[in-house]
Every structure is written in structure tokens, then in C-alpha cells.
Amino acid sequence: MQTPATYMDHIRAILRLGLPLIGGHVAQYAITLTDTIMLGWYSVAALASVVLGGTYFFVIFILGSGFAIAVMPLVAEADASGDETSVRRITRMGLWLSVITGAVALPVFWFSGGILLALGQEPDIAQLAQEYLRIAGIGLVPALLVMVLKSYLAALGRTRVVFWVTVAAALSNGLVNYALIFGNWGAPELGVVGAAIASVVVQVVSLVGIMAYAMITLPQHTLFARLWRPDWDAFSHVFRLGVPIGLTSLAEVGLFAASSLMMGWIGTVQLAAHGIALQLASLTFMVHLGLSNAATVRAGNALGRRDSDHLARGAIVALVMSFAMACLAVVVFLSIPNVLVGLFLSPTEPDRDAILVVGVSLLFVAALFQVVDGAQIMALGLLRGVKDTRAPMIIAAVSYWIVGVPCGYLLGFKLGWGGEGVWLGLVVGLSTAAVLLLRRFWGPKLGQLRDEFAK
């Protein structure tokens, strides 16, 4: 009989899986962060347009990435039970679904300017955002394919390559951005268009690199042989799990997208400050996301082994680690807010002082939701690991759209609290989700699994 894993065993395992994933997410975040910093130094209008365009792109990306995220627990479970055939079938159909999603989404990028205008954005900013999105949208397919292959490799415990591929992508993005946004090294000065071209180049290079790694190191899975052949059982399995995951993620990202739209209604300065504060909050979220991915893999392994005690101990460890990181982020945000916001702005920017005032106030609010933001994504990761996706989808929709968005609008506009009120709506929505998702995992779901495994 196998000896039960101790808490220290779980800590080591989560760190072994999670640290490279955290590094990979931080490196991925660095791509967006580089865009934000460089465009903030280019002009406030460019920064505001890419905040808007980047949010627009990310909403569509996160919906499509539900299929990629679904690959992770399914492959982890199949690997734990020694089913290599299912590993291949699941990953292939994740690739299929990602290509289909990217193709369907292209018109939404092409006509983005009119959509943003209809959503109440300023015409000049909407036009710049459309110029960005018409190019950046081409990169959606390779970006989703990279996500599928990262999930496949992470589920097999090969997280270091995920980290190094993403680091290489982040460095490449910075170099291409520096050349094309500002016109350095003899390149044309393209502003937001240069940032869009850089993102597409990076996504394609990342895809080639991660495909090469998978083919060389895991030839037994023959992922890309006869890729054109459909496997409708695996397709249906990934689709059924991926759609709720995508919609759940969309509900959360939609909360932040709605806050971006509402900040755009207030003004360009407020939208630029919102973008900066959101980038800083996103950095800490990447840590929680990496830990959540590790928790998903560990939960999927526990499901494959039918070991509820292993699942519960791993969940406790993951949640405590996330809480510790959230507390550290709160200290940093409250200690040096001016320094953090100032990194994104040129010293000669005319609106620098105004953006600093708004950005610092938003960063104070961001400190409020660090713990609950970490808790809700950890709970989601654990539930996805045990293939529980429909109830979390409903919880997310209620928490973010019935509670969070209306609260943000009420506090920001009806009560006149402005940007701070919009962000307080984020706090309320995330807190509601955290409480309900944690209750779902520790209550009915874990109890159901204990009963099933005992049979």
C-alpha cells in the first residue's frame, strides 16, 4: 500500500510544478507589461488604445483558451492511469478546437472599431484600438495552439520548458517592440501597429519552439502525425469540459473588461491609469494562476488515483501558499504605489501627475482584492482538476455579472465615486466568487468524491 503524502510532500510537489508555471505566466505577463510600458512612454493615447484593444483581445483569447485549459486535467488524469493513447487523442482535439475558435473570431477583430464605438468609447481611441486588433487578431490561432501544448506539457510534469519558451517569447517581444514602436535600429516608427506586429511574431515563434520540443522529447505520443483525422469522442470530451471553463474564465475577464469600458466612459486619463493599475494587479495574479495550474494537475492526478485524502491535503497546501503570496502583494502595493505607477510613464508626459493620482488610488483598491482574487482562482483550479466545471460557470456568472459589474456601475457612476467605485465593484464580485467556489469544493464536491472513491 502506498504511503500517504505528507504536507511537506505536497509543498515540494506543488513548488516543483508551480514555480516554472508561475515563471511562465510572469514571462507571459511581461509581454503585455512591455507593451504597456513602451506605449505609455510613446503616448497616452497609444497606451489607452492598447489597454482597450488588449482587453478586447484577451476576452476572446480567454474564451477560446477554455479548450486548452480542459486539456490539462484530462491529460493529467490519463497520464496517472497510464493511458498514453488518451493523452494523444485529447491533445490533438484541443488543437483542433483552438484552430476553429481562432478562425471564427477573426471577423470580431476586423470590425472591432465599430463594436468599441457602440460600447461608448472615444472615436480616436477606438480607431487606434482597431488598427492594433486587425493585426493582433491574426495571432489568436498560434496563441491558442501554444496554450494547448503548454497544458499538455504541464500535465505531464514538463513545466520547465513552458517557462523557457515563454521567457524567450517575452525577450523577443521586447526587442521587436523597441524597434517597431519607436522606429529604432532603422525600423519604421509604427506605434500601436508595431506592438501588434511584435505580438504576432512572438506567438508564431513560440508555437514553432514548443512544437519542436514536443516532437523531439515525446515522440511516443506522435501528436502531429495524421493530425487531420478527426477523433469525435475526444473532440466531444474536450468540448464539453472546455466550454464551461471558457465561459467561466470569460465571466471573470469580462468583469475586468467591463471595468475598462466604464473607465473609458470617464476619460482617457482614467483609462490609462486603470491600465497601469491592472497590469500591476495582473502580475500578482500570475503567481496565483501558476499555483492554480499546479493544483489542477495535482487534483487530476488524485482523481486518476481515486485518492480523496491526497486531493484534500494538496488543496490545503495550495490555498495556504496562495494566501501567503497575496499578503506579500498587499504590502508591496501599499508601500510604494507612486514608484510602481511611475514606471509606466515618461517624465515628460503632460498628464503624468493626473495619471499618478488616479493610478495610486486604484492600486490601493487593488490591494483589497488580492486575497479573494487568489482564493477564487485556486478554487477554480481545484474544481477543474476534478472535472467540475458547470457549477463554477454558474457561480462565476452570478458573482461577476449579477453582483460585480452592477456594483461597479452603481458605486462609480450613481454614487459618483468614479474610478475607485468601479474598482470596488471588482472587489465585491471577486469576494462573492471566492466564497461560493471554496464552499463548492470543500462541501458537495469533495464529499461526493469521497463517497465515489469509497465504493
Secondary structure, DSSP 8 states (H G I E B T S, - for coil): ------HHHHHHHHHHHHHHHHHHHHHHHHHHHHHHHHHHHH-HHHHHHHHHHHHHHHHHHHHHHHHHHHHHHHHHHHHHTT-HHHHHHHHHHHHHHHHHHHHHHHHHHHTHHHHHHHTT--HHHHHHHHHHHHHHGGGHHHHHHHHHHHHHHHHTT-HHHHHHHHHHHHHHHHHHHHHHHHTGGG----THHHHHHHHHHHHHHHHHHHHHHHHHH-GGG-TTTTTTS--HHHHHHHHHHHHHHHHHHHHHHHHHHHHHHHHHHH-HHHHHHHHHHHHHHHHHHHHHHHHHHHHHHHHHHHHHHT-HHHHHHHHHHHHHHHHHHHHHHHHHHHHSHHHHHHTTS-TT-TTHHHHHHHHHHHHHHHHHTHHHHHHHHHHHHHHHHTT--HHHHHHHHIIIIIIIHHHHHIIIIIS--HHHHHHHHHHHHHHHHHHHHHHHIIIIIHHHHHHHHH-
